[in-house]
């Protein structure tokens, strides 16, 4: 695997991974806009949302590697 391919994969992964603070901001805003019961329901899915966001970042990096290799 050449350096350009590695750089492309890591760049795409880090760019999509940088959107995780937006996830926290969105959850915080939603928690303040809804009542307490719905806010707790949203907050109970934080770990699941974090894992999905990480999986999306990994998939984006894999797709970048796949398309860059052609």
CHARMM-style PDB file with segment names, atoms N, HN, CA, C and O in Angstrom:
ATOM      1  N   UNK     1       0.857  -1.164   0.000  1.00  0.00      PROA
ATOM      2  CA  UNK     1       0.000   0.000   0.000  1.00  0.00      PROA
ATOM      3  C   UNK     1       0.910   1.237   0.000  1.00  0.00      PROA
ATOM      4  O   UNK     1       1.772   1.382   0.867  1.00  0.00      PROA
ATOM      5  N   UNK     2       0.713   2.100  -0.958  1.00  0.00      PROA
ATOM      6  HN  UNK     2       0.013   1.982  -1.663  1.00  0.00      PROA
ATOM      7  CA  UNK     2       1.580   3.273  -1.065  1.00  0.00      PROA
ATOM      8  C   UNK     2       1.139   4.386  -0.112  1.00  0.00      PROA
ATOM      9  O   UNK     2       0.052   4.337   0.464  1.00  0.00      PROA
ATOM     10  N   UNK     3       1.997   5.377   0.039  1.00  0.00      PROA
ATOM     11  HN  UNK     3       2.880   5.417  -0.429  1.00  0.00      PROA
ATOM     12  CA  UNK     3       1.751   6.455   0.981  1.00  0.00      PROA
ATOM     13  C   UNK     3       0.527   7.294   0.606  1.00  0.00      PROA
ATOM     14  O   UNK     3      -0.198   7.750   1.491  1.00  0.00      PROA
ATOM     15  N   UNK     4       0.287   7.503  -0.686  1.00  0.00      PROA
ATOM     16  HN  UNK     4       0.876   7.133  -1.405  1.00  0.00      PROA
ATOM     17  CA  UNK     4      -0.870   8.287  -1.122  1.00  0.00      PROA
ATOM     18  C   UNK     4      -2.180   7.629  -0.733  1.00  0.00      PROA
ATOM     19  O   UNK     4      -3.124   8.304  -0.325  1.00  0.00      PROA
ATOM     20  N   UNK     5      -2.236   6.315  -0.860  1.00  0.00      PROA
ATOM     21  HN  UNK     5      -1.469   5.767  -1.191  1.00  0.00      PROA
ATOM     22  CA  UNK     5      -3.448   5.586  -0.491  1.00  0.00      PROA
ATOM     23  C   UNK     5      -3.682   5.675   1.016  1.00  0.00      PROA
ATOM     24  O   UNK     5      -4.809   5.899   1.458  1.00  0.00      PROA
ATOM     25  N   UNK     6      -2.632   5.502   1.798  1.00  0.00      PROA
ATOM     26  HN  UNK     6      -1.716   5.320   1.440  1.00  0.00      PROA
ATOM     27  CA  UNK     6      -2.769   5.605   3.248  1.00  0.00      PROA
ATOM     28  C   UNK     6      -3.202   7.017   3.651  1.00  0.00      PROA
ATOM     29  O   UNK     6      -4.041   7.187   4.537  1.00  0.00      PROA
ATOM     30  N   UNK     7      -2.636   8.006   3.007  1.00  0.00      PROA
ATOM     31  HN  UNK     7      -1.955   7.868   2.288  1.00  0.00      PROA
ATOM     32  CA  UNK     7      -2.985   9.393   3.308  1.00  0.00      PROA
ATOM     33  C   UNK     7      -4.452   9.684   2.977  1.00  0.00      PROA
ATOM     34  O   UNK     7      -5.131  10.390   3.722  1.00  0.00      PROA
ATOM     35  N   UNK     8      -4.932   9.141   1.866  1.00  0.00      PROA
ATOM     36  HN  UNK     8      -4.380   8.567   1.261  1.00  0.00      PROA
ATOM     37  CA  UNK     8      -6.332   9.342   1.481  1.00  0.00      PROA
ATOM     38  C   UNK     8      -7.276   8.695   2.486  1.00  0.00      PROA
ATOM     39  O   UNK     8      -8.281   9.296   2.864  1.00  0.00      PROA
ATOM     40  N   UNK     9      -6.968   7.487   2.919  1.00  0.00      PROA
ATOM     41  HN  UNK     9      -6.151   6.998   2.612  1.00  0.00      PROA
ATOM     42  CA  UNK     9      -7.826   6.778   3.869  1.00  0.00      PROA
ATOM     43  C   UNK     9      -7.865   7.515   5.206  1.00  0.00      PROA
ATOM     44  O   UNK     9      -8.937   7.732   5.770  1.00  0.00      PROA
ATOM     45  N   UNK    10      -6.696   7.895   5.708  1.00  0.00      PROA
ATOM     46  HN  UNK    10      -5.824   7.719   5.250  1.00  0.00      PROA
ATOM     47  CA  UNK    10      -6.640   8.578   7.001  1.00  0.00      PROA
ATOM     48  C   UNK    10      -7.305   9.950   6.925  1.00  0.00      PROA
ATOM     49  O   UNK    10      -7.980  10.362   7.868  1.00  0.00      PROA
ATOM     50  N   UNK    11      -7.122  10.657   5.821  1.00  0.00      PROA
ATOM     51  HN  UNK    11      -6.574  10.323   5.055  1.00  0.00      PROA
ATOM     52  CA  UNK    11      -7.735  11.983   5.673  1.00  0.00      PROA
ATOM     53  C   UNK    11      -9.256  11.899   5.703  1.00  0.00      PROA
ATOM     54  O   UNK    11      -9.909  12.670   6.406  1.00  0.00      PROA
ATOM     55  N   UNK    12      -9.815  10.974   4.949  1.00  0.00      PROA
ATOM     56  HN  UNK    12      -9.284  10.348   4.378  1.00  0.00      PROA
ATOM     57  CA  UNK    12     -11.278  10.835   4.918  1.00  0.00      PROA
ATOM     58  C   UNK    12     -11.794  10.398   6.285  1.00  0.00      PROA
ATOM     59  O   UNK    12     -12.827  10.888   6.743  1.00  0.00      PROA
ATOM     60  N   UNK    13     -11.079   9.475   6.943  1.00  0.00      PROA
ATOM     61  HN  UNK    13     -10.240   9.077   6.570  1.00  0.00      PROA
ATOM     62  CA  UNK    13     -11.512   9.014   8.260  1.00  0.00      PROA
ATOM     63  C   UNK    13     -11.515  10.161   9.260  1.00  0.00      PROA
ATOM     64  O   UNK    13     -12.475  10.325  10.013  1.00  0.00      PROA
ATOM     65  N   UNK    14     -10.446  10.956   9.275  1.00  0.00      PROA
ATOM     66  HN  UNK    14      -9.666  10.823   8.663  1.00  0.00      PROA
ATOM     67  CA  UNK    14     -10.355  12.046  10.249  1.00  0.00      PROA
ATOM     68  C   UNK    14     -11.351  13.157   9.965  1.00  0.00      PROA
ATOM     69  O   UNK    14     -11.873  13.769  10.897  1.00  0.00      PROA
ATOM     70  N   UNK    15     -11.622  13.426   8.706  1.00  0.00      PROA
ATOM     71  HN  UNK    15     -11.198  12.929   7.949  1.00  0.00      PROA
ATOM     72  CA  UNK    15     -12.595  14.471   8.376  1.00  0.00      PROA
ATOM     73  C   UNK    15     -13.997  14.056   8.822  1.00  0.00      PROA
ATOM     74  O   UNK    15     -14.731  14.866   9.388  1.00  0.00      PROA
ATOM     75  N   UNK    16     -14.371  12.805   8.574  1.00  0.00      PROA
ATOM     76  HN  UNK    16     -13.774  12.147   8.114  1.00  0.00      PROA
ATOM     77  CA  UNK    16     -15.706  12.374   8.992  1.00  0.00      PROA
ATOM     78  C   UNK    16     -15.767  12.171  10.503  1.00  0.00      PROA
ATOM     79  O   UNK    16     -16.829  12.337  11.104  1.00  0.00      PROA
ATOM     80  N   UNK    17     -14.635  11.812  11.128  1.00  0.00      PROA
ATOM     81  HN  UNK    17     -13.772  11.677  10.640  1.00  0.00      PROA
ATOM     82  CA  UNK    17     -14.608  11.623  12.578  1.00  0.00      PROA
ATOM     83  C   UNK    17     -14.696  12.967  13.304  1.00  0.00      PROA
ATOM     84  O   UNK    17     -15.124  13.021  14.457  1.00  0.00      PROA
ATOM     85  N   UNK    18     -14.294  14.050  12.634  1.00  0.00      PROA
ATOM     86  HN  UNK    18     -13.947  14.006  11.697  1.00  0.00      PROA
ATOM     87  CA  UNK    18     -14.338  15.381  13.243  1.00  0.00      PROA
ATOM     88  C   UNK    18     -15.767  15.857  13.449  1.00  0.00      PROA
ATOM     89  O   UNK    18     -15.983  16.838  14.161  1.00  0.00      PROA
ATOM     90  N   UNK    19     -16.730  15.208  12.861  1.00  0.00      PROA
ATOM     91  HN  UNK    19     -16.555  14.411  12.282  1.00  0.00      PROA
ATOM     92  CA  UNK    19     -18.122  15.601  13.028  1.00  0.00      PROA
ATOM     93  C   UNK    19     -18.731  15.085  14.327  1.00  0.00      PROA
ATOM     94  O   UNK    19     -19.896  15.365  14.611  1.00  0.00      PROA
ATOM     95  N   UNK    20     -17.965  14.335  15.124  1.00  0.00      PROA
ATOM     96  HN  UNK    20     -17.019  14.108  14.894  1.00  0.00      PROA
ATOM     97  CA  UNK    20     -18.503  13.825  16.384  1.00  0.00      PROA
ATOM     98  C   UNK    20     -18.852  14.932  17.378  1.00  0.00      PROA
ATOM     99  O   UNK    20     -19.845  14.784  18.091  1.00  0.00      PROA
ATOM    100  N   UNK    21     -18.099  16.035  17.471  1.00  0.00      PROA
ATOM    101  HN  UNK    21     -17.293  16.155  16.892  1.00  0.00      PROA
ATOM    102  CA  UNK    21     -18.565  17.113  18.370  1.00  0.00      PROA
ATOM    103  C   UNK    21     -19.924  17.672  17.961  1.00  0.00      PROA
ATOM    104  O   UNK    21     -20.688  18.131  18.811  1.00  0.00      PROA
ATOM    105  N   UNK    22     -20.225  17.637  16.677  1.00  0.00      PROA
ATOM    106  HN  UNK    22     -19.605  17.264  15.987  1.00  0.00      PROA
ATOM    107  CA  UNK    22     -21.549  18.072  16.231  1.00  0.00      PROA
ATOM    108  C   UNK    22     -22.632  17.167  16.792  1.00  0.00      PROA
ATOM    109  O   UNK    22     -23.744  17.619  17.065  1.00  0.00      PROA
ATOM    110  N   UNK    23     -22.312  15.895  16.963  1.00  0.00      PROA
ATOM    111  HN  UNK    23     -21.409  15.528  16.741  1.00  0.00      PROA
ATOM    112  CA  UNK    23     -23.263  14.955  17.553  1.00  0.00      PROA
ATOM    113  C   UNK    23     -23.595  15.377  18.980  1.00  0.00      PROA
ATOM    114  O   UNK    23     -24.762  15.363  19.371  1.00  0.00      PROA
ATOM    115  N   UNK    24     -22.585  15.752  19.761  1.00  0.00      PROA
ATOM    116  HN  UNK    24     -21.637  15.763  19.443  1.00  0.00      PROA
ATOM    117  CA  UNK    24     -22.816  16.210  21.131  1.00  0.00      PROA
ATOM    118  C   UNK    24     -23.602  17.502  21.181  1.00  0.00      PROA
ATOM    119  O   UNK    24     -24.476  17.673  22.031  1.00  0.00      PROA
ATOM    120  N   UNK    25     -23.293  18.410  20.274  1.00  0.00      PROA
ATOM    121  HN  UNK    25     -22.584  18.271  19.584  1.00  0.00      PROA
ATOM    122  CA  UNK    25     -24.023  19.679  20.221  1.00  0.00      PROA
ATOM    123  C   UNK    25     -25.487  19.445  19.888  1.00  0.00      PROA
ATOM    124  O   UNK    25     -26.371  20.025  20.519  1.00  0.00      PROA
ATOM    125  N   UNK    26     -25.741  18.607  18.910  1.00  0.00      PROA
ATOM    126  HN  UNK    26     -25.023  18.137  18.398  1.00  0.00      PROA
ATOM    127  CA  UNK    26     -27.115  18.304  18.513  1.00  0.00      PROA
ATOM    128  C   UNK    26     -27.880  17.645  19.652  1.00  0.00      PROA
ATOM    129  O   UNK    26     -29.031  17.998  19.909  1.00  0.00      PROA
ATOM    130  N   UNK    27     -27.256  16.695  20.334  1.00  0.00      PROA
ATOM    131  HN  UNK    27     -26.321  16.408  20.125  1.00  0.00      PROA
ATOM    132  CA  UNK    27     -27.936  16.042  21.453  1.00  0.00      PROA
ATOM    133  C   UNK    27     -28.219  17.027  22.581  1.00  0.00      PROA
ATOM    134  O   UNK    27     -29.280  16.971  23.201  1.00  0.00      PROA
ATOM    135  N   UNK    28     -27.270  17.937  22.853  1.00  0.00      PROA
ATOM    136  HN  UNK    28     -26.407  17.983  22.349  1.00  0.00      PROA
ATOM    137  CA  UNK    28     -27.487  18.937  23.894  1.00  0.00      PROA
ATOM    138  C   UNK    28     -28.635  19.872  23.565  1.00  0.00      PROA
ATOM    139  O   UNK    28     -29.439  20.211  24.433  1.00  0.00      PROA
ATOM    140  N   UNK    29     -28.709  20.286  22.315  1.00  0.00      PROA
ATOM    141  HN  UNK    29     -28.056  20.011  21.610  1.00  0.00      PROA
ATOM    142  CA  UNK    29     -29.793  21.179  21.898  1.00  0.00      PROA
ATOM    143  C   UNK    29     -31.132  20.457  21.974  1.00  0.00      PROA
ATOM    144  O   UNK    29     -32.117  21.014  22.461  1.00  0.00      PROA
ATOM    145  N   UNK    30     -31.168  19.219  21.492  1.00  0.00      PROA
ATOM    146  HN  UNK    30     -30.368  18.767  21.096  1.00  0.00      PROA
ATOM    147  CA  UNK    30     -32.428  18.465  21.539  1.00  0.00      PROA
ATOM    148  C   UNK    30     -32.870  18.216  22.984  1.00  0.00      PROA
ATOM    149  O   UNK    30     -34.063  18.220  23.288  1.00  0.00      PROA
ATOM    150  N   UNK    31     -31.894  18.001  23.864  1.00  0.00      PROA
ATOM    151  HN  UNK    31     -30.925  17.997  23.617  1.00  0.00      PROA
ATOM    152  CA  UNK    31     -32.225  17.736  25.262  1.00  0.00      PROA
ATOM    153  C   UNK    31     -32.862  18.958  25.922  1.00  0.00      PROA
ATOM    154  O   UNK    31     -33.722  18.815  26.791  1.00  0.00      PROA
ATOM    155  N   UNK    32     -32.446  20.153  25.518  1.00  0.00      PROA
ATOM    156  HN  UNK    32     -31.747  20.269  24.812  1.00  0.00      PROA
ATOM    157  CA  UNK    32     -33.026  21.358  26.112  1.00  0.00      PROA
ATOM    158  C   UNK    32     -34.350  21.750  25.469  1.00  0.00      PROA
ATOM    159  O   UNK    32     -35.141  22.459  26.092  1.00  0.00      PROA
ATOM    160  N   UNK    33     -34.615  21.311  24.245  1.00  0.00      PROA
ATOM    161  HN  UNK    33     -33.973  20.735  23.739  1.00  0.00      PROA
ATOM    162  CA  UNK    33     -35.829  21.716  23.543  1.00  0.00      PROA
ATOM    163  C   UNK    33     -37.041  20.860  23.892  1.00  0.00      PROA
ATOM    164  O   UNK    33     -38.177  21.310  23.736  1.00  0.00      PROA
ATOM    165  N   UNK    34     -36.823  19.655  24.353  1.00  0.00      PROA
ATOM    166  HN  UNK    34     -35.901  19.289  24.479  1.00  0.00      PROA
ATOM    167  CA  UNK    34     -37.945  18.765  24.642  1.00  0.00      PROA
ATOM    168  C   UNK    34     -38.120  18.637  26.154  1.00  0.00      PROA
ATOM    169  O   UNK    34     -37.275  19.079  26.933  1.00  0.00      PROA
ATOM    170  N   UNK    35     -39.235  18.024  26.551  1.00  0.00      PROA
ATOM    171  HN  UNK    35     -39.922  17.666  25.919  1.00  0.00      PROA
ATOM    172  CA  UNK    35     -39.464  17.860  27.983  1.00  0.00      PROA
ATOM    173  C   UNK    35     -38.514  16.805  28.573  1.00  0.00      PROA
ATOM    174  O   UNK    35     -37.764  16.154  27.846  1.00  0.00      PROA
ATOM    175  N   UNK    36     -38.563  16.656  29.878  1.00  0.00      PROA
ATOM    176  HN  UNK    36     -39.173  17.185  30.468  1.00  0.00      PROA
ATOM    177  CA  UNK    36     -37.595  15.807  30.589  1.00  0.00      PROA
ATOM    178  C   UNK    36     -37.661  14.343  30.144  1.00  0.00      PROA
ATOM    179  O   UNK    36     -36.624  13.697  29.996  1.00  0.00      PROA
ATOM    180  N   UNK    37     -38.852  13.823  29.933  1.00  0.00      PROA
ATOM    181  HN  UNK    37     -39.695  14.347  30.053  1.00  0.00      PROA
ATOM    182  CA  UNK    37     -39.002  12.409  29.557  1.00  0.00      PROA
ATOM    183  C   UNK    37     -38.372  12.133  28.189  1.00  0.00      PROA
ATOM    184  O   UNK    37     -37.640  11.156  28.029  1.00  0.00      PROA
ATOM    185  N   UNK    38     -38.652  12.979  27.219  1.00  0.00      PROA
ATOM    186  HN  UNK    38     -39.247  13.772  27.349  1.00  0.00      PROA
ATOM    187  CA  UNK    38     -38.087  12.784  25.890  1.00  0.00      PROA
ATOM    188  C   UNK    38     -36.587  13.078  25.881  1.00  0.00      PROA
ATOM    189  O   UNK    38     -35.839  12.456  25.127  1.00  0.00      PROA
ATOM    190  N   UNK    39     -36.149  14.010  26.704  1.00  0.00      PROA
ATOM    191  HN  UNK    39     -36.757  14.515  27.317  1.00  0.00      PROA
ATOM    192  CA  UNK    39     -34.730  14.314  26.810  1.00  0.00      PROA
ATOM    193  C   UNK    39     -33.938  13.135  27.334  1.00  0.00      PROA
ATOM    194  O   UNK    39     -32.836  12.863  26.858  1.00  0.00      PROA
ATOM    195  N   UNK    40     -34.488  12.436  28.306  1.00  0.00      PROA
ATOM    196  HN  UNK    40     -35.383  12.657  28.693  1.00  0.00      PROA
ATOM    197  CA  UNK    40     -33.813  11.239  28.831  1.00  0.00      PROA
ATOM    198  C   UNK    40     -33.799  10.114  27.798  1.00  0.00      PROA
ATOM    199  O   UNK    40     -32.839   9.347  27.730  1.00  0.00      PROA
ATOM    200  N   UNK    41     -34.854  10.014  26.997  1.00  0.00      PROA
ATOM    201  HN  UNK    41     -35.634  10.638  27.052  1.00  0.00      PROA
ATOM    202  CA  UNK    41     -34.889   9.000  25.939  1.00  0.00      PROA
ATOM    203  C   UNK    41     -33.812   9.274  24.888  1.00  0.00      PROA
ATOM    204  O   UNK    41     -33.178   8.347  24.384  1.00  0.00      PROA
ATOM    205  N   UNK    42     -33.612  10.543  24.566  1.00  0.00      PROA
ATOM    206  HN  UNK    42     -34.128  11.296  24.975  1.00  0.00      PROA
ATOM    207  CA  UNK    42     -32.561  10.915  23.608  1.00  0.00      PROA
ATOM    208  C   UNK    42     -31.193  10.629  24.209  1.00  0.00      PROA
ATOM    209  O   UNK    42     -30.321  10.078  23.537  1.00  0.00      PROA
ATOM    210  N   UNK    43     -31.002  11.002  25.480  1.00  0.00      PROA
ATOM    211  HN  UNK    43     -31.711  11.449  26.025  1.00  0.00      PROA
ATOM    212  CA  UNK    43     -29.705  10.827  26.134  1.00  0.00      PROA
ATOM    213  C   UNK    43     -29.352   9.353  26.323  1.00  0.00      PROA
ATOM    214  O   UNK    43     -28.173   9.012  26.420  1.00  0.00      PROA
ATOM    215  N   UNK    44     -30.340   8.489  26.377  1.00  0.00      PROA
ATOM    216  HN  UNK    44     -31.298   8.766  26.299  1.00  0.00      PROA
ATOM    217  CA  UNK    44     -30.049   7.069  26.576  1.00  0.00      PROA
ATOM    218  C   UNK    44     -29.434   6.420  25.336  1.00  0.00      PROA
ATOM    219  O   UNK    44     -28.911   5.310  25.427  1.00  0.00      PROA
ATOM    220  N   UNK    45     -29.484   7.077  24.195  1.00  0.00      PROA
ATOM    221  HN  UNK    45     -29.908   7.980  24.121  1.00  0.00      PROA
ATOM    222  CA  UNK    45     -28.944   6.523  22.953  1.00  0.00      PROA
ATOM    223  C   UNK    45     -27.608   7.133  22.542  1.00  0.00      PROA
ATOM    224  O   UNK    45     -27.174   6.955  21.404  1.00  0.00      PROA
ATOM    225  N   UNK    46     -26.948   7.851  23.455  1.00  0.00      PROA
ATOM    226  HN  UNK    46     -27.301   7.995  24.380  1.00  0.00      PROA
ATOM    227  CA  UNK    46     -25.703   8.539  23.107  1.00  0.00      PROA
ATOM    228  C   UNK    46     -24.619   7.554  22.696  1.00  0.00      PROA
ATOM    229  O   UNK    46     -23.956   7.771  21.681  1.00  0.00      PROA
ATOM    230  N   UNK    47     -24.419   6.490  23.445  1.00  0.00      PROA
ATOM    231  HN  UNK    47     -24.957   6.314  24.269  1.00  0.00      PROA
ATOM    232  CA  UNK    47     -23.378   5.516  23.115  1.00  0.00      PROA
ATOM    233  C   UNK    47     -23.655   4.857  21.771  1.00  0.00      PROA
ATOM    234  O   UNK    47     -22.738   4.660  20.974  1.00  0.00      PROA
ATOM    235  N   UNK    48     -24.891   4.524  21.522  1.00  0.00      PROA
ATOM    236  HN  UNK    48     -25.635   4.685  22.169  1.00  0.00      PROA
ATOM    237  CA  UNK    48     -25.262   3.910  20.251  1.00  0.00      PROA
ATOM    238  C   UNK    48     -24.978   4.864  19.082  1.00  0.00      PROA
ATOM    239  O   UNK    48     -24.471   4.442  18.043  1.00  0.00      PROA
ATOM    240  N   UNK    49     -25.305   6.144  19.256  1.00  0.00      PROA
ATOM    241  HN  UNK    49     -25.717   6.488  20.100  1.00  0.00      PROA
ATOM    242  CA  UNK    49     -25.033   7.137  18.214  1.00  0.00      PROA
ATOM    243  C   UNK    49     -23.537   7.317  17.996  1.00  0.00      PROA
ATOM    244  O   UNK    49     -23.091   7.487  16.862  1.00  0.00      PROA
ATOM    245  N   UNK    50     -22.752   7.279  19.086  1.00  0.00      PROA
ATOM    246  HN  UNK    50     -23.114   7.141  20.007  1.00  0.00      PROA
ATOM    247  CA  UNK    50     -21.306   7.392  18.970  1.00  0.00      PROA
ATOM    248  C   UNK    50     -20.730   6.207  18.193  1.00  0.00      PROA
ATOM    249  O   UNK    50     -19.857   6.390  17.345  1.00  0.00      PROA
ATOM    250  N   UNK    51     -21.205   5.011  18.471  1.00  0.00      PROA
ATOM    251  HN  UNK    51     -21.915   4.862  19.160  1.00  0.00      PROA
ATOM    252  CA  UNK    51     -20.720   3.821  17.759  1.00  0.00      PROA
ATOM    253  C   UNK    51     -21.095   3.857  16.278  1.00  0.00      PROA
ATOM    254  O   UNK    51     -20.296   3.468  15.425  1.00  0.00      PROA
ATOM    255  N   UNK    52     -22.290   4.314  15.975  1.00  0.00      PROA
ATOM    256  HN  UNK    52     -22.939   4.629  16.667  1.00  0.00      PROA
ATOM    257  CA  UNK    52     -22.712   4.418  14.574  1.00  0.00      PROA
ATOM    258  C   UNK    52     -21.881   5.467  13.839  1.00  0.00      PROA
ATOM    259  O   UNK    52     -21.491   5.252  12.692  1.00  0.00      PROA
ATOM    260  N   UNK    53     -21.605   6.603  14.490  1.00  0.00      PROA
ATOM    261  HN  UNK    53     -21.922   6.778  15.423  1.00  0.00      PROA
ATOM    262  CA  UNK    53     -20.787   7.632  13.858  1.00  0.00      PROA
ATOM    263  C   UNK    53     -19.368   7.123  13.601  1.00  0.00      PROA
ATOM    264  O   UNK    53     -18.775   7.436  12.568  1.00  0.00      PROA
ATOM    265  N   UNK    54     -18.825   6.345  14.529  1.00  0.00      PROA
ATOM    266  HN  UNK    54     -19.306   6.091  15.368  1.00  0.00      PROA
ATOM    267  CA  UNK    54     -17.495   5.766  14.330  1.00  0.00      PROA
ATOM    268  C   UNK    54     -17.509   4.761  13.192  1.00  0.00      PROA
ATOM    269  O   UNK    54     -16.581   4.730  12.384  1.00  0.00      PROA
ATOM    270  N   UNK    55     -18.550   3.938  13.115  1.00  0.00      PROA
ATOM    271  HN  UNK    55     -19.304   3.963  13.771  1.00  0.00      PROA
ATOM    272  CA  UNK    55     -18.655   2.966  12.024  1.00  0.00      PROA
ATOM    273  C   UNK    55     -18.758   3.658  10.670  1.00  0.00      PROA
ATOM    274  O   UNK    55     -18.174   3.198   9.688  1.00  0.00      PROA
ATOM    275  N   UNK    56     -19.488   4.746  10.617  1.00  0.00      PROA
ATOM    276  HN  UNK    56     -19.962   5.119  11.415  1.00  0.00      PROA
ATOM    277  CA  UNK    56     -19.603   5.505   9.366  1.00  0.00      PROA
ATOM    278  C   UNK    56     -18.247   6.070   8.960  1.00  0.00      PROA
ATOM    279  O   UNK    56     -17.908   6.073   7.776  1.00  0.00      PROA
ATOM    280  N   UNK    57     -17.473   6.545   9.922  1.00  0.00      PROA
ATOM    281  HN  UNK    57     -17.748   6.542  10.884  1.00  0.00      PROA
ATOM    282  CA  UNK    57     -16.137   7.056   9.623  1.00  0.00      PROA
ATOM    283  C   UNK    57     -15.244   5.962   9.058  1.00  0.00      PROA
ATOM    284  O   UNK    57     -14.500   6.197   8.106  1.00  0.00      PROA
ATOM    285  N   UNK    58     -15.310   4.784   9.629  1.00  0.00      PROA
ATOM    286  HN  UNK    58     -15.914   4.593  10.403  1.00  0.00      PROA
ATOM    287  CA  UNK    58     -14.504   3.654   9.139  1.00  0.00      PROA
ATOM    288  C   UNK    58     -14.943   3.253   7.733  1.00  0.00      PROA
ATOM    289  O   UNK    58     -14.101   2.982   6.876  1.00  0.00      PROA
ATOM    290  N   UNK    59     -16.233   3.213   7.492  1.00  0.00      PROA
ATOM    291  HN  UNK    59     -16.917   3.433   8.188  1.00  0.00      PROA
ATOM    292  CA  UNK    59     -16.736   2.860   6.165  1.00  0.00      PROA
ATOM    293  C   UNK    59     -16.317   3.901   5.131  1.00  0.00      PROA
ATOM    294  O   UNK    59     -15.946   3.550   4.011  1.00  0.00      PROA
ATOM    295  N   UNK    60     -16.376   5.189   5.506  1.00  0.00      PROA
ATOM    296  HN  UNK    60     -16.677   5.473   6.416  1.00  0.00      PROA
ATOM    297  CA  UNK    60     -15.928   6.234   4.584  1.00  0.00      PROA
ATOM    298  C   UNK    60     -14.455   6.083   4.240  1.00  0.00      PROA
ATOM    299  O   UNK    60     -14.073   6.246   3.082  1.00  0.00      PROA
ATOM    300  N   UNK    61     -13.624   5.774   5.227  1.00  0.00      PROA
ATOM    301  HN  UNK    61     -13.935   5.642   6.168  1.00  0.00      PROA
ATOM    302  CA  UNK    61     -12.213   5.546   4.964  1.00  0.00      PROA
ATOM    303  C   UNK    61     -11.982   4.348   4.059  1.00  0.00      PROA
ATOM    304  O   UNK    61     -11.110   4.380   3.190  1.00  0.00      PROA
ATOM    305  N   UNK    62     -12.761   3.288   4.260  1.00  0.00      PROA
ATOM    306  HN  UNK    62     -13.469   3.261   4.966  1.00  0.00      PROA
ATOM    307  CA  UNK    62     -12.638   2.094   3.415  1.00  0.00      PROA
ATOM    308  C   UNK    62     -13.059   2.404   1.981  1.00  0.00      PROA
ATOM    309  O   UNK    62     -12.411   1.952   1.037  1.00  0.00      PROA
ATOM    310  N   UNK    63     -14.122   3.158   1.810  1.00  0.00      PROA
ATOM    311  HN  UNK    63     -14.648   3.526   2.576  1.00  0.00      PROA
ATOM    312  CA  UNK    63     -14.553   3.521   0.459  1.00  0.00      PROA
ATOM    313  C   UNK    63     -13.541   4.425  -0.221  1.00  0.00      PROA
ATOM    314  O   UNK    63     -13.316   4.307  -1.425  1.00  0.00      PROA
ATOM    315  N   UNK    64     -12.929   5.326   0.536  1.00  0.00      PROA
ATOM    316  HN  UNK    64     -13.112   5.421   1.514  1.00  0.00      PROA
ATOM    317  CA  UNK    64     -11.893   6.178  -0.045  1.00  0.00      PROA
ATOM    318  C   UNK    64     -10.722   5.333  -0.521  1.00  0.00      PROA
ATOM    319  O   UNK    64     -10.183   5.578  -1.600  1.00  0.00      PROA
ATOM    320  N   UNK    65     -10.328   4.354   0.258  1.00  0.00      PROA
ATOM    321  HN  UNK    65     -10.766   4.155   1.135  1.00  0.00      PROA
ATOM    322  CA  UNK    65      -9.252   3.450  -0.145  1.00  0.00      PROA
ATOM    323  C   UNK    65      -9.615   2.641  -1.367  1.00  0.00      PROA
ATOM    324  O   UNK    65      -8.776   2.406  -2.236  1.00  0.00      PROA
ATOM    325  N   UNK    66     -10.864   2.215  -1.437  1.00  0.00      PROA
ATOM    326  HN  UNK    66     -11.545   2.406  -0.731  1.00  0.00      PROA
ATOM    327  CA  UNK    66     -11.309   1.427  -2.581  1.00  0.00      PROA
ATOM    328  C   UNK    66     -11.302   2.249  -3.862  1.00  0.00      PROA
ATOM    329  O   UNK    66     -10.807   1.793  -4.893  1.00  0.00      PROA
ATOM    330  N   UNK    67     -11.847   3.460  -3.800  1.00  0.00      PROA
ATOM    331  HN  UNK    67     -12.249   3.830  -2.963  1.00  0.00      PROA
ATOM    332  CA  UNK    67     -11.893   4.297  -5.000  1.00  0.00      PROA
ATOM    333  C   UNK    67     -10.526   4.861  -5.370  1.00  0.00      PROA
ATOM    334  O   UNK    67     -10.239   5.057  -6.551  1.00  0.00      PROA
ATOM    335  N   UNK    68      -9.680   5.123  -4.379  1.00  0.00      PROA
ATOM    336  HN  UNK    68      -9.913   4.963  -3.419  1.00  0.00      PROA
ATOM    337  CA  UNK    68      -8.364   5.670  -4.664  1.00  0.00      PROA
ATOM    338  C   UNK    68      -7.447   4.628  -5.297  1.00  0.00      PROA
ATOM    339  O   UNK    68      -6.527   4.976  -6.037  1.00  0.00      PROA
ATOM    340  N   UNK    69      -7.696   3.358  -5.010  1.00  0.00      PROA
ATOM    341  HN  UNK    69      -8.444   3.076  -4.410  1.00  0.00      PROA
ATOM    342  CA  UNK    69      -6.822   2.319  -5.516  1.00  0.00      PROA
ATOM    343  C   UNK    69      -7.055   2.025  -7.005  1.00  0.00      PROA
ATOM    344  O   UNK    69      -6.236   1.353  -7.632  1.00  0.00      PROA
ATOM    345  N   UNK    70      -8.154   2.518  -7.574  1.00  0.00      PROA
ATOM    346  HN  UNK    70      -8.819   3.064  -7.065  1.00  0.00      PROA
ATOM    347  CA  UNK    70      -8.412   2.264  -8.991  1.00  0.00      PROA
ATOM    348  C   UNK    70      -7.771   3.269  -9.857  1.00  0.00      PROA
ATOM    349  OT1 UNK    70      -7.893   3.198 -11.080  1.00  0.00      PROA
TER     350      UNK     70
END
